Amino acid sequence: MKKIFVELKKLDKITYKIIGYGFVFSTIIALIAVSILLLYIFSGTSIFYHIGLALIKSSFYIGTQFIICGIIVDSIKKTYS
């Protein structure tokens, strides 16, 4: 975990900006998923539960992928520059 934080501090400005936008996008999807899950709690329709659960899983996956792929792309750019 410590290595990930060290790598995040050494990122290129453009890569850091892309990771930031990806994280914001992931957060927006998570907030939509939470609102759909709240709709499930108040209405009791099971389709809302499945849609909300799929969206929250997707948002966590997308956020993780932006961070990991950003670190990898930045290390590749630094290697071949």
mmCIF file of the N, C-alpha and C atoms, coordinates in Angstrom:
data_MODEL
# 
_entry.id   MODEL 
# 
loop_
_atom_site.group_PDB 
_atom_site.id 
_atom_site.type_symbol 
_atom_site.label_atom_id 
_atom_site.label_alt_id 
_atom_site.label_comp_id 
_atom_site.label_asym_id 
_atom_site.label_entity_id 
_atom_site.label_seq_id 
_atom_site.pdbx_PDB_ins_code 
_atom_site.Cartn_x 
_atom_site.Cartn_y 
_atom_site.Cartn_z 
_atom_site.occupancy 
_atom_site.B_iso_or_equiv 
_atom_site.pdbx_formal_charge 
_atom_site.auth_seq_id 
_atom_site.auth_comp_id 
_atom_site.auth_asym_id 
_atom_site.auth_atom_id 
_atom_site.pdbx_PDB_model_num 
ATOM 1   N N  . MET A 1 1  ? 0.828   -1.182 0.000   1.00 0.00 ? 1  MET A N  1 
ATOM 2   C CA . MET A 1 1  ? 0.000   0.000  0.000   1.00 0.00 ? 1  MET A CA 1 
ATOM 3   C C  . MET A 1 1  ? 0.880   1.255  0.000   1.00 0.00 ? 1  MET A C  1 
ATOM 4   N N  . LYS A 1 2  ? 1.965   1.173  0.739   1.00 0.00 ? 2  LYS A N  1 
ATOM 5   C CA . LYS A 1 2  ? 2.875   2.303  0.815   1.00 0.00 ? 2  LYS A CA 1 
ATOM 6   C C  . LYS A 1 2  ? 3.482   2.600  -0.552  1.00 0.00 ? 2  LYS A C  1 
ATOM 7   N N  . LYS A 1 3  ? 3.759   1.550  -1.325  1.00 0.00 ? 3  LYS A N  1 
ATOM 8   C CA . LYS A 1 3  ? 4.341   1.719  -2.657  1.00 0.00 ? 3  LYS A CA 1 
ATOM 9   C C  . LYS A 1 3  ? 3.366   2.433  -3.595  1.00 0.00 ? 3  LYS A C  1 
ATOM 10  N N  . ILE A 1 4  ? 2.086   2.136  -3.452  1.00 0.00 ? 4  ILE A N  1 
ATOM 11  C CA . ILE A 1 4  ? 1.074   2.776  -4.304  1.00 0.00 ? 4  ILE A CA 1 
ATOM 12  C C  . ILE A 1 4  ? 1.036   4.285  -4.024  1.00 0.00 ? 4  ILE A C  1 
ATOM 13  N N  . PHE A 1 5  ? 1.090   4.669  -2.753  1.00 0.00 ? 5  PHE A N  1 
ATOM 14  C CA . PHE A 1 5  ? 1.069   6.098  -2.420  1.00 0.00 ? 5  PHE A CA 1 
ATOM 15  C C  . PHE A 1 5  ? 2.323   6.806  -2.911  1.00 0.00 ? 5  PHE A C  1 
ATOM 16  N N  . VAL A 1 6  ? 3.463   6.115  -2.843  1.00 0.00 ? 6  VAL A N  1 
ATOM 17  C CA . VAL A 1 6  ? 4.708   6.695  -3.348  1.00 0.00 ? 6  VAL A CA 1 
ATOM 18  C C  . VAL A 1 6  ? 4.624   6.883  -4.854  1.00 0.00 ? 6  VAL A C  1 
ATOM 19  N N  . GLU A 1 7  ? 4.091   5.894  -5.559  1.00 0.00 ? 7  GLU A N  1 
ATOM 20  C CA . GLU A 1 7  ? 3.936   5.989  -7.008  1.00 0.00 ? 7  GLU A CA 1 
ATOM 21  C C  . GLU A 1 7  ? 2.945   7.078  -7.406  1.00 0.00 ? 7  GLU A C  1 
ATOM 22  N N  . LEU A 1 8  ? 1.888   7.256  -6.634  1.00 0.00 ? 8  LEU A N  1 
ATOM 23  C CA . LEU A 1 8  ? 0.916   8.306  -6.941  1.00 0.00 ? 8  LEU A CA 1 
ATOM 24  C C  . LEU A 1 8  ? 1.522   9.698  -6.798  1.00 0.00 ? 8  LEU A C  1 
ATOM 25  N N  . LYS A 1 9  ? 2.464   9.861  -5.878  1.00 0.00 ? 9  LYS A N  1 
ATOM 26  C CA . LYS A 1 9  ? 3.101   11.161 -5.697  1.00 0.00 ? 9  LYS A CA 1 
ATOM 27  C C  . LYS A 1 9  ? 4.059   11.487 -6.831  1.00 0.00 ? 9  LYS A C  1 
ATOM 28  N N  . LYS A 1 10 ? 4.590   10.468 -7.511  1.00 0.00 ? 10 LYS A N  1 
ATOM 29  C CA . LYS A 1 10 ? 5.569   10.689 -8.572  1.00 0.00 ? 10 LYS A CA 1 
ATOM 30  C C  . LYS A 1 10 ? 4.948   10.705 -9.967  1.00 0.00 ? 10 LYS A C  1 
ATOM 31  N N  . LEU A 1 11 ? 3.637   10.749 -10.072 1.00 0.00 ? 11 LEU A N  1 
ATOM 32  C CA . LEU A 1 11 ? 2.987   10.696 -11.377 1.00 0.00 ? 11 LEU A CA 1 
ATOM 33  C C  . LEU A 1 11 ? 3.180   11.987 -12.167 1.00 0.00 ? 11 LEU A C  1 
ATOM 34  N N  . ASP A 1 12 ? 3.087   11.824 -13.482 1.00 0.00 ? 12 ASP A N  1 
ATOM 35  C CA . ASP A 1 12 ? 3.105   12.960 -14.401 1.00 0.00 ? 12 ASP A CA 1 
ATOM 36  C C  . ASP A 1 12 ? 1.819   13.766 -14.208 1.00 0.00 ? 12 ASP A C  1 
ATOM 37  N N  . LYS A 1 13 ? 1.861   15.065 -14.508 1.00 0.00 ? 13 LYS A N  1 
ATOM 38  C CA . LYS A 1 13 ? 0.686   15.928 -14.298 1.00 0.00 ? 13 LYS A CA 1 
ATOM 39  C C  . LYS A 1 13 ? -0.515  15.469 -15.113 1.00 0.00 ? 13 LYS A C  1 
ATOM 40  N N  . ILE A 1 14 ? -0.293  15.120 -16.368 1.00 0.00 ? 14 ILE A N  1 
ATOM 41  C CA . ILE A 1 14 ? -1.399  14.709 -17.245 1.00 0.00 ? 14 ILE A CA 1 
ATOM 42  C C  . ILE A 1 14 ? -1.996  13.396 -16.769 1.00 0.00 ? 14 ILE A C  1 
ATOM 43  N N  . THR A 1 15 ? -1.140  12.452 -16.409 1.00 0.00 ? 15 THR A N  1 
ATOM 44  C CA . THR A 1 15 ? -1.624  11.160 -15.920 1.00 0.00 ? 15 THR A CA 1 
ATOM 45  C C  . THR A 1 15 ? -2.393  11.337 -14.625 1.00 0.00 ? 15 THR A C  1 
ATOM 46  N N  . TYR A 1 16 ? -1.904  12.184 -13.749 1.00 0.00 ? 16 TYR A N  1 
ATOM 47  C CA . TYR A 1 16 ? -2.579  12.459 -12.484 1.00 0.00 ? 16 TYR A CA 1 
ATOM 48  C C  . TYR A 1 16 ? -3.957  13.083 -12.720 1.00 0.00 ? 16 TYR A C  1 
ATOM 49  N N  . LYS A 1 17 ? -4.044  13.961 -13.720 1.00 0.00 ? 17 LYS A N  1 
ATOM 50  C CA . LYS A 1 17 ? -5.318  14.599 -14.046 1.00 0.00 ? 17 LYS A CA 1 
ATOM 51  C C  . LYS A 1 17 ? -6.317  13.569 -14.589 1.00 0.00 ? 17 LYS A C  1 
ATOM 52  N N  . ILE A 1 18 ? -5.835  12.658 -15.440 1.00 0.00 ? 18 ILE A N  1 
ATOM 53  C CA . ILE A 1 18 ? -6.709  11.613 -15.992 1.00 0.00 ? 18 ILE A CA 1 
ATOM 54  C C  . ILE A 1 18 ? -7.203  10.693 -14.886 1.00 0.00 ? 18 ILE A C  1 
ATOM 55  N N  . ILE A 1 19 ? -6.320  10.332 -13.965 1.00 0.00 ? 19 ILE A N  1 
ATOM 56  C CA . ILE A 1 19 ? -6.732  9.489  -12.836 1.00 0.00 ? 19 ILE A CA 1 
ATOM 57  C C  . ILE A 1 19 ? -7.774  10.219 -11.989 1.00 0.00 ? 19 ILE A C  1 
ATOM 58  N N  . GLY A 1 20 ? -7.577  11.510 -11.800 1.00 0.00 ? 20 GLY A N  1 
ATOM 59  C CA . GLY A 1 20 ? -8.544  12.301 -11.032 1.00 0.00 ? 20 GLY A CA 1 
ATOM 60  C C  . GLY A 1 20 ? -9.919  12.335 -11.680 1.00 0.00 ? 20 GLY A C  1 
ATOM 61  N N  . TYR A 1 21 ? -9.939  12.541 -13.000 1.00 0.00 ? 21 TYR A N  1 
ATOM 62  C CA . TYR A 1 21 ? -11.222 12.538 -13.706 1.00 0.00 ? 21 TYR A CA 1 
ATOM 63  C C  . TYR A 1 21 ? -11.880 11.158 -13.661 1.00 0.00 ? 21 TYR A C  1 
ATOM 64  N N  . GLY A 1 22 ? -11.090 10.111 -13.770 1.00 0.00 ? 22 GLY A N  1 
ATOM 65  C CA . GLY A 1 22 ? -11.630 8.762  -13.685 1.00 0.00 ? 22 GLY A CA 1 
ATOM 66  C C  . GLY A 1 22 ? -12.198 8.469  -12.317 1.00 0.00 ? 22 GLY A C  1 
ATOM 67  N N  . PHE A 1 23 ? -11.526 8.976  -11.285 1.00 0.00 ? 23 PHE A N  1 
ATOM 68  C CA . PHE A 1 23 ? -12.017 8.775  -9.930  1.00 0.00 ? 23 PHE A CA 1 
ATOM 69  C C  . PHE A 1 23 ? -13.312 9.547  -9.697  1.00 0.00 ? 23 PHE A C  1 
ATOM 70  N N  . VAL A 1 24 ? -13.413 10.744 -10.259 1.00 0.00 ? 24 VAL A N  1 
ATOM 71  C CA . VAL A 1 24 ? -14.655 11.523 -10.151 1.00 0.00 ? 24 VAL A CA 1 
ATOM 72  C C  . VAL A 1 24 ? -15.787 10.807 -10.885 1.00 0.00 ? 24 VAL A C  1 
ATOM 73  N N  . PHE A 1 25 ? -15.490 10.266 -12.077 1.00 0.00 ? 25 PHE A N  1 
ATOM 74  C CA . PHE A 1 25 ? -16.487 9.516  -12.836 1.00 0.00 ? 25 PHE A CA 1 
ATOM 75  C C  . PHE A 1 25 ? -16.968 8.300  -12.042 1.00 0.00 ? 25 PHE A C  1 
ATOM 76  N N  . SER A 1 26 ? -16.036 7.606  -11.411 1.00 0.00 ? 26 SER A N  1 
ATOM 77  C CA . SER A 1 26 ? -16.376 6.451  -10.601 1.00 0.00 ? 26 SER A CA 1 
ATOM 78  C C  . SER A 1 26 ? -17.239 6.846  -9.401  1.00 0.00 ? 26 SER A C  1 
ATOM 79  N N  . THR A 1 27 ? -16.932 7.981  -8.803  1.00 0.00 ? 27 THR A N  1 
ATOM 80  C CA . THR A 1 27 ? -17.708 8.458  -7.661  1.00 0.00 ? 27 THR A CA 1 
ATOM 81  C C  . THR A 1 27 ? -19.126 8.824  -8.081  1.00 0.00 ? 27 THR A C  1 
ATOM 82  N N  . ILE A 1 28 ? -19.272 9.422  -9.243  1.00 0.00 ? 28 ILE A N  1 
ATOM 83  C CA . ILE A 1 28 ? -20.612 9.768  -9.737  1.00 0.00 ? 28 ILE A CA 1 
ATOM 84  C C  . ILE A 1 28 ? -21.436 8.509  -9.977  1.00 0.00 ? 28 ILE A C  1 
ATOM 85  N N  . ILE A 1 29 ? -20.816 7.489  -10.560 1.00 0.00 ? 29 ILE A N  1 
ATOM 86  C CA . ILE A 1 29 ? -21.529 6.226  -10.772 1.00 0.00 ? 29 ILE A CA 1 
ATOM 87  C C  . ILE A 1 29 ? -21.925 5.604  -9.433  1.00 0.00 ? 29 ILE A C  1 
ATOM 88  N N  . ALA A 1 30 ? -21.035 5.682  -8.434  1.00 0.00 ? 30 ALA A N  1 
ATOM 89  C CA . ALA A 1 30 ? -21.344 5.139  -7.108  1.00 0.00 ? 30 ALA A CA 1 
ATOM 90  C C  . ALA A 1 30 ? -22.507 5.888  -6.458  1.00 0.00 ? 30 ALA A C  1 
ATOM 91  N N  . LEU A 1 31 ? -22.546 7.207  -6.637  1.00 0.00 ? 31 LEU A N  1 
ATOM 92  C CA . LEU A 1 31 ? -23.662 7.978  -6.074  1.00 0.00 ? 31 LEU A CA 1 
ATOM 93  C C  . LEU A 1 31 ? -24.987 7.642  -6.756  1.00 0.00 ? 31 LEU A C  1 
ATOM 94  N N  . ILE A 1 32 ? -24.947 7.421  -8.056  1.00 0.00 ? 32 ILE A N  1 
ATOM 95  C CA . ILE A 1 32 ? -26.153 6.982  -8.770  1.00 0.00 ? 32 ILE A CA 1 
ATOM 96  C C  . ILE A 1 32 ? -26.601 5.622  -8.259  1.00 0.00 ? 32 ILE A C  1 
ATOM 97  N N  . ALA A 1 33 ? -25.624 4.730  -8.028  1.00 0.00 ? 33 ALA A N  1 
ATOM 98  C CA . ALA A 1 33 ? -25.940 3.397  -7.520  1.00 0.00 ? 33 ALA A CA 1 
ATOM 99  C C  . ALA A 1 33 ? -26.554 3.472  -6.128  1.00 0.00 ? 33 ALA A C  1 
ATOM 100 N N  . VAL A 1 34 ? -26.036 4.347  -5.296  1.00 0.00 ? 34 VAL A N  1 
ATOM 101 C CA . VAL A 1 34 ? -26.590 4.502  -3.950  1.00 0.00 ? 34 VAL A CA 1 
ATOM 102 C C  . VAL A 1 34 ? -28.017 5.032  -4.016  1.00 0.00 ? 34 VAL A C  1 
ATOM 103 N N  . SER A 1 35 ? -28.274 5.955  -4.926  1.00 0.00 ? 35 SER A N  1 
ATOM 104 C CA . SER A 1 35 ? -29.638 6.472  -5.050  1.00 0.00 ? 35 SER A CA 1 
ATOM 105 C C  . SER A 1 35 ? -30.586 5.388  -5.560  1.00 0.00 ? 35 SER A C  1 
ATOM 106 N N  . ILE A 1 36 ? -30.119 4.541  -6.446  1.00 0.00 ? 36 ILE A N  1 
ATOM 107 C CA . ILE A 1 36 ? -30.956 3.437  -6.922  1.00 0.00 ? 36 ILE A CA 1 
ATOM 108 C C  . ILE A 1 36 ? -31.205 2.435  -5.793  1.00 0.00 ? 36 ILE A C  1 
ATOM 109 N N  . LEU A 1 37 ? -30.190 2.182  -4.967  1.00 0.00 ? 37 LEU A N  1 
ATOM 110 C CA . LEU A 1 37 ? -30.387 1.280  -3.828  1.00 0.00 ? 37 LEU A CA 1 
ATOM 111 C C  . LEU A 1 37 ? -31.338 1.880  -2.802  1.00 0.00 ? 37 LEU A C  1 
ATOM 112 N N  . LEU A 1 38 ? -31.304 3.190  -2.623  1.00 0.00 ? 38 LEU A N  1 
ATOM 113 C CA . LEU A 1 38 ? -32.283 3.830  -1.752  1.00 0.00 ? 38 LEU A CA 1 
ATOM 114 C C  . LEU A 1 38 ? -33.697 3.708  -2.323  1.00 0.00 ? 38 LEU A C  1 
ATOM 115 N N  . LEU A 1 39 ? -33.800 3.799  -3.638  1.00 0.00 ? 39 LEU A N  1 
ATOM 116 C CA . LEU A 1 39 ? -35.089 3.603  -4.291  1.00 0.00 ? 39 LEU A CA 1 
ATOM 117 C C  . LEU A 1 39 ? -35.597 2.188  -4.043  1.00 0.00 ? 39 LEU A C  1 
ATOM 118 N N  . TYR A 1 40 ? -34.681 1.229  -4.041  1.00 0.00 ? 40 TYR A N  1 
ATOM 119 C CA . TYR A 1 40 ? -35.062 -0.156 -3.725  1.00 0.00 ? 40 TYR A CA 1 
ATOM 120 C C  . TYR A 1 40 ? -35.577 -0.271 -2.296  1.00 0.00 ? 40 TYR A C  1 
ATOM 121 N N  . ILE A 1 41 ? -34.911 0.405  -1.360  1.00 0.00 ? 41 ILE A N  1 
ATOM 122 C CA . ILE A 1 41 ? -35.332 0.326  0.037   1.00 0.00 ? 41 ILE A CA 1 
ATOM 123 C C  . ILE A 1 41 ? -36.746 0.878  0.205   1.00 0.00 ? 41 ILE A C  1 
ATOM 124 N N  . PHE A 1 42 ? -37.045 1.982  -0.482  1.00 0.00 ? 42 PHE A N  1 
ATOM 125 C CA . PHE A 1 42 ? -38.358 2.603  -0.315  1.00 0.00 ? 42 PHE A CA 1 
ATOM 126 C C  . PHE A 1 42 ? -39.461 1.956  -1.145  1.00 0.00 ? 42 PHE A C  1 
ATOM 127 N N  . SER A 1 43 ? -39.098 1.336  -2.281  1.00 0.00 ? 43 SER A N  1 
ATOM 128 C CA . SER A 1 43 ? -40.144 0.744  -3.123  1.00 0.00 ? 43 SER A CA 1 
ATOM 129 C C  . SER A 1 43 ? -40.257 -0.765 -2.955  1.00 0.00 ? 43 SER A C  1 
ATOM 130 N N  . GLY A 1 44 ? -39.142 -1.447 -2.699  1.00 0.00 ? 44 GLY A N  1 
ATOM 131 C CA . GLY A 1 44 ? -39.181 -2.890 -2.509  1.00 0.00 ? 44 GLY A CA 1 
ATOM 132 C C  . GLY A 1 44 ? -39.113 -3.687 -3.802  1.00 0.00 ? 44 GLY A C  1 
ATOM 133 N N  . THR A 1 45 ? -38.908 -3.041 -4.931  1.00 0.00 ? 45 THR A N  1 
ATOM 134 C CA . THR A 1 45 ? -38.798 -3.733 -6.211  1.00 0.00 ? 45 THR A CA 1 
ATOM 135 C C  . THR A 1 45 ? -37.389 -4.292 -6.358  1.00 0.00 ? 45 THR A C  1 
ATOM 136 N N  . SER A 1 46 ? -37.310 -5.590 -6.622  1.00 0.00 ? 46 SER A N  1 
ATOM 137 C CA . SER A 1 46 ? -36.008 -6.256 -6.604  1.00 0.00 ? 46 SER A CA 1 
ATOM 138 C C  . SER A 1 46 ? -35.108 -5.871 -7.791  1.00 0.00 ? 46 SER A C  1 
ATOM 139 N N  . ILE A 1 47 ? -35.674 -5.367 -8.870  1.00 0.00 ? 47 ILE A N  1 
ATOM 140 C CA . ILE A 1 47 ? -34.848 -4.978 -10.019 1.00 0.00 ? 47 ILE A CA 1 
ATOM 141 C C  . ILE A 1 47 ? -33.941 -3.804 -9.658  1.00 0.00 ? 47 ILE A C  1 
ATOM 142 N N  . PHE A 1 48 ? -34.428 -2.924 -8.785  1.00 0.00 ? 48 PHE A N  1 
ATOM 143 C CA . PHE A 1 48 ? -33.597 -1.807 -8.346  1.00 0.00 ? 48 PHE A CA 1 
ATOM 144 C C  . PHE A 1 48 ? -32.394 -2.294 -7.541  1.00 0.00 ? 48 PHE A C  1 
ATOM 145 N N  . TYR A 1 49 ? -32.587 -3.353 -6.769  1.00 0.00 ? 49 TYR A N  1 
ATOM 146 C CA . TYR A 1 49 ? -31.487 -3.920 -5.992  1.00 0.00 ? 49 TYR A CA 1 
ATOM 147 C C  . TYR A 1 49 ? -30.400 -4.458 -6.920  1.00 0.00 ? 49 TYR A C  1 
ATOM 148 N N  . HIS A 1 50 ? -30.795 -5.197 -7.931  1.00 0.00 ? 50 HIS A N  1 
ATOM 149 C CA . HIS A 1 50 ? -29.825 -5.797 -8.851  1.00 0.00 ? 50 HIS A CA 1 
ATOM 150 C C  . HIS A 1 50 ? -29.100 -4.731 -9.688  1.00 0.00 ? 50 HIS A C  1 
ATOM 151 N N  . ILE A 1 51 ? -29.828 -3.730 -10.128 1.00 0.00 ? 51 ILE A N  1 
ATOM 152 C CA . ILE A 1 51 ? -29.204 -2.648 -10.897 1.00 0.00 ? 51 ILE A CA 1 
ATOM 153 C C  . ILE A 1 51 ? -28.250 -1.855 -10.013 1.00 0.00 ? 51 ILE A C  1 
ATOM 154 N N  . GLY A 1 52 ? -28.661 -1.509 -8.805  1.00 0.00 ? 52 GLY A N  1 
ATOM 155 C CA . GLY A 1 52 ? -27.812 -0.762 -7.887  1.00 0.00 ? 52 GLY A CA 1 
ATOM 156 C C  . GLY A 1 52 ? -26.566 -1.521 -7.491  1.00 0.00 ? 52 GLY A C  1 
ATOM 157 N N  . LEU A 1 53 ? -26.718 -2.813 -7.242  1.00 0.00 ? 53 LEU A N  1 
ATOM 158 C CA . LEU A 1 53 ? -25.573 -3.635 -6.874  1.00 0.00 ? 53 LEU A CA 1 
ATOM 159 C C  . LEU A 1 53 ? -24.582 -3.750 -8.028  1.00 0.00 ? 53 LEU A C  1 
ATOM 160 N N  . ALA A 1 54 ? -25.090 -3.931 -9.240  1.00 0.00 ? 54 ALA A N  1 
ATOM 161 C CA . ALA A 1 54 ? -24.210 -4.015 -10.410 1.00 0.00 ? 54 ALA A CA 1 
ATOM 162 C C  . ALA A 1 54 ? -23.480 -2.691 -10.641 1.00 0.00 ? 54 ALA A C  1 
ATOM 163 N N  . LEU A 1 55 ? -24.175 -1.584 -10.453 1.00 0.00 ? 55 LEU A N  1 
ATOM 164 C CA . LEU A 1 55 ? -23.539 -0.272 -10.640 1.00 0.00 ? 55 LEU A CA 1 
ATOM 165 C C  . LEU A 1 55 ? -22.479 0.014  -9.582  1.00 0.00 ? 55 LEU A C  1 
ATOM 166 N N  . ILE A 1 56 ? -22.738 -0.364 -8.336  1.00 0.00 ? 56 ILE A N  1 
ATOM 167 C CA . ILE A 1 56 ? -21.750 -0.097 -7.287  1.00 0.00 ? 56 ILE A CA 1 
ATOM 168 C C  . ILE A 1 56 ? -20.508 -0.957 -7.488  1.00 0.00 ? 56 ILE A C  1 
ATOM 169 N N  . LYS A 1 57 ? -20.696 -2.200 -7.923  1.00 0.00 ? 57 LYS A N  1 
ATOM 170 C CA . LYS A 1 57 ? -19.551 -3.057 -8.233  1.00 0.00 ? 57 LYS A CA 1 
ATOM 171 C C  . LYS A 1 57 ? -18.751 -2.480 -9.402  1.00 0.00 ? 57 LYS A C  1 
ATOM 172 N N  . SER A 1 58 ? -19.454 -2.018 -10.413 1.00 0.00 ? 58 SER A N  1 
ATOM 173 C CA . SER A 1 58 ? -18.790 -1.438 -11.578 1.00 0.00 ? 58 SER A CA 1 
ATOM 174 C C  . SER A 1 58 ? -18.026 -0.173 -11.216 1.00 0.00 ? 58 SER A C  1 
ATOM 175 N N  . SER A 1 59 ? -18.601 0.654  -10.376 1.00 0.00 ? 59 SER A N  1 
ATOM 176 C CA . SER A 1 59 ? -17.919 1.899  -10.017 1.00 0.00 ? 59 SER A CA 1 
ATOM 177 C C  . SER A 1 59 ? -16.641 1.626  -9.234  1.00 0.00 ? 59 SER A C  1 
ATOM 178 N N  . PHE A 1 60 ? -16.661 0.658  -8.332  1.00 0.00 ? 60 PHE A N  1 
ATOM 179 C CA . PHE A 1 60 ? -15.441 0.311  -7.597  1.00 0.00 ? 60 PHE A CA 1 
ATOM 180 C C  . PHE A 1 60 ? -14.396 -0.264 -8.532  1.00 0.00 ? 60 PHE A C  1 
ATOM 181 N N  . TYR A 1 61 ? -14.836 -1.081 -9.471  1.00 0.00 ? 61 TYR A N  1 
ATOM 182 C CA . TYR A 1 61 ? -13.916 -1.676 -10.439 1.00 0.00 ? 61 TYR A CA 1 
ATOM 183 C C  . TYR A 1 61 ? -13.298 -0.601 -11.338 1.00 0.00 ? 61 TYR A C  1 
ATOM 184 N N  . ILE A 1 62 ? -14.104 0.321  -11.803 1.00 0.00 ? 62 ILE A N  1 
ATOM 185 C CA . ILE A 1 62 ? -13.612 1.391  -12.677 1.00 0.00 ? 62 ILE A CA 1 
ATOM 186 C C  . ILE A 1 62 ? -12.625 2.287  -11.932 1.00 0.00 ? 62 ILE A C  1 
ATOM 187 N N  . GLY A 1 63 ? -12.933 2.643  -10.693 1.00 0.00 ? 63 GLY A N  1 
ATOM 188 C CA . GLY A 1 63 ? -12.029 3.471  -9.907  1.00 0.00 ? 63 GLY A CA 1 
ATOM 189 C C  . GLY A 1 63 ? -10.687 2.804  -9.675  1.00 0.00 ? 63 GLY A C  1 
ATOM 190 N N  . THR A 1 64 ? -10.717 1.523  -9.353  1.00 0.00 ? 64 THR A N  1 
ATOM 191 C CA . THR A 1 64 ? -9.483  0.769  -9.146  1.00 0.00 ? 64 THR A CA 1 
ATOM 192 C C  . THR A 1 64 ? -8.676  0.673  -10.431 1.00 0.00 ? 64 THR A C  1 
ATOM 193 N N  . GLN A 1 65 ? -9.343  0.440  -11.529 1.00 0.00 ? 65 GLN A N  1 
ATOM 194 C CA . GLN A 1 65 ? -8.644  0.316  -12.800 1.00 0.00 ? 65 GLN A CA 1 
ATOM 195 C C  . GLN A 1 65 ? -8.012  1.632  -13.235 1.00 0.00 ? 65 GLN A C  1 
ATOM 196 N N  . PHE A 1 66 ? -8.661  2.740  -12.977 1.00 0.00 ? 66 PHE A N  1 
ATOM 197 C CA . PHE A 1 66 ? -8.060  4.027  -13.322 1.00 0.00 ? 66 PHE A CA 1 
ATOM 198 C C  . PHE A 1 66 ? -6.770  4.249  -12.542 1.00 0.00 ? 66 PHE A C  1 
ATOM 199 N N  . ILE A 1 67 ? -6.777  3.918  -11.268 1.00 0.00 ? 67 ILE A N  1 
ATOM 200 C CA . ILE A 1 67 ? -5.579  4.123  -10.453 1.00 0.00 ? 67 ILE A CA 1 
ATOM 201 C C  . ILE A 1 67 ? -4.457  3.195  -10.899 1.00 0.00 ? 67 ILE A C  1 
ATOM 202 N N  . ILE A 1 68 ? -4.743  1.910  -11.036 1.00 0.00 ? 68 ILE A N  1 
ATOM 203 C CA . ILE A 1 68 ? -3.711  0.929  -11.393 1.00 0.00 ? 68 ILE A CA 1 
ATOM 204 C C  . ILE A 1 68 ? -3.184  1.182  -12.802 1.00 0.00 ? 68 ILE A C  1 
ATOM 205 N N  . CYS A 1 69 ? -4.080  1.381  -13.746 1.00 0.00 ? 69 CYS A N  1 
ATOM 206 C CA . CYS A 1 69 ? -3.641  1.598  -15.129 1.00 0.00 ? 69 CYS A CA 1 
ATOM 207 C C  . CYS A 1 69 ? -2.910  2.933  -15.276 1.00 0.00 ? 69 CYS A C  1 
ATOM 208 N N  . GLY A 1 70 ? -3.286  3.930  -14.501 1.00 0.00 ? 70 GLY A N  1 
ATOM 209 C CA . GLY A 1 70 ? -2.567  5.201  -14.541 1.00 0.00 ? 70 GLY A CA 1 
ATOM 210 C C  . GLY A 1 70 ? -1.134  5.050  -14.077 1.00 0.00 ? 70 GLY A C  1 
ATOM 211 N N  . ILE A 1 71 ? -0.922  4.289  -13.016 1.00 0.00 ? 71 ILE A N  1 
ATOM 212 C CA . ILE A 1 71 ? 0.439   4.042  -12.528 1.00 0.00 ? 71 ILE A CA 1 
ATOM 213 C C  . ILE A 1 71 ? 1.243   3.268  -13.556 1.00 0.00 ? 71 ILE A C  1 
ATOM 214 N N  . ILE A 1 72 ? 0.625   2.267  -14.178 1.00 0.00 ? 72 ILE A N  1 
ATOM 215 C CA . ILE A 1 72 ? 1.331   1.450  -15.173 1.00 0.00 ? 72 ILE A CA 1 
ATOM 216 C C  . ILE A 1 72 ? 1.689   2.275  -16.406 1.00 0.00 ? 72 ILE A C  1 
ATOM 217 N N  . VAL A 1 73 ? 0.743   3.055  -16.903 1.00 0.00 ? 73 VAL A N  1 
ATOM 218 C CA . VAL A 1 73 ? 1.004   3.877  -18.089 1.00 0.00 ? 73 VAL A CA 1 
ATOM 219 C C  . VAL A 1 73 ? 2.095   4.903  -17.803 1.00 0.00 ? 73 VAL A C  1 
ATOM 220 N N  . ASP A 1 74 ? 2.078   5.492  -16.613 1.00 0.00 ? 74 ASP A N  1 
ATOM 221 C CA . ASP A 1 74 ? 3.099   6.469  -16.271 1.00 0.00 ? 74 ASP A CA 1 
ATOM 222 C C  . ASP A 1 74 ? 4.477   5.820  -16.178 1.00 0.00 ? 74 ASP A C  1 
ATOM 223 N N  . SER A 1 75 ? 4.544   4.625  -15.635 1.00 0.00 ? 75 SER A N  1 
ATOM 224 C CA . SER A 1 75 ? 5.851   3.948  -15.563 1.00 0.00 ? 75 SER A CA 1 
ATOM 225 C C  . SER A 1 75 ? 6.346   3.550  -16.945 1.00 0.00 ? 75 SER A C  1 
ATOM 226 N N  . ILE A 1 76 ? 5.441   3.179  -17.825 1.00 0.00 ? 76 ILE A N  1 
ATOM 227 C CA . ILE A 1 76 ? 5.851   2.854  -19.204 1.00 0.00 ? 76 ILE A CA 1 
ATOM 228 C C  . ILE A 1 76 ? 6.341   4.118  -19.924 1.00 0.00 ? 76 ILE A C  1 
ATOM 229 N N  . LYS A 1 77 ? 5.631   5.235  -19.724 1.00 0.00 ? 77 LYS A N  1 
ATOM 230 C CA . LYS A 1 77 ? 6.059   6.498  -20.340 1.00 0.00 ? 77 LYS A CA 1 
ATOM 231 C C  . LYS A 1 77 ? 7.434   6.920  -19.841 1.00 0.00 ? 77 LYS A C  1 
ATOM 232 N N  . LYS A 1 78 ? 7.694   6.761  -18.563 1.00 0.00 ? 78 LYS A N  1 
ATOM 233 C CA . LYS A 1 78 ? 8.986   7.139  -18.013 1.00 0.00 ? 78 LYS A CA 1 
ATOM 234 C C  . LYS A 1 78 ? 10.098  6.205  -18.471 1.00 0.00 ? 78 LYS A C  1 
ATOM 235 N N  . THR A 1 79 ? 9.772   4.937  -18.711 1.00 0.00 ? 79 THR A N  1 
ATOM 236 C CA . THR A 1 79 ? 10.773  3.971  -19.161 1.00 0.00 ? 79 THR A CA 1 
ATOM 237 C C  . THR A 1 79 ? 11.219  4.266  -20.587 1.00 0.00 ? 79 THR A C  1 
ATOM 238 N N  . TYR A 1 80 ? 10.287  4.587  -21.468 1.00 0.00 ? 80 TYR A N  1 
ATOM 239 C CA . TYR A 1 80 ? 10.614  4.784  -22.870 1.00 0.00 ? 80 TYR A CA 1 
ATOM 240 C C  . TYR A 1 80 ? 10.830  6.245  -23.253 1.00 0.00 ? 80 TYR A C  1 
ATOM 241 N N  . SER A 1 81 ? 10.871  7.143  -22.307 1.00 0.00 ? 81 SER A N  1 
ATOM 242 C CA . SER A 1 81 ? 11.120  8.558  -22.606 1.00 0.00 ? 81 SER A CA 1 
ATOM 243 C C  . SER A 1 81 ? 12.574  8.890  -22.511 1.00 0.00 ? 81 SER A C  1 
# 
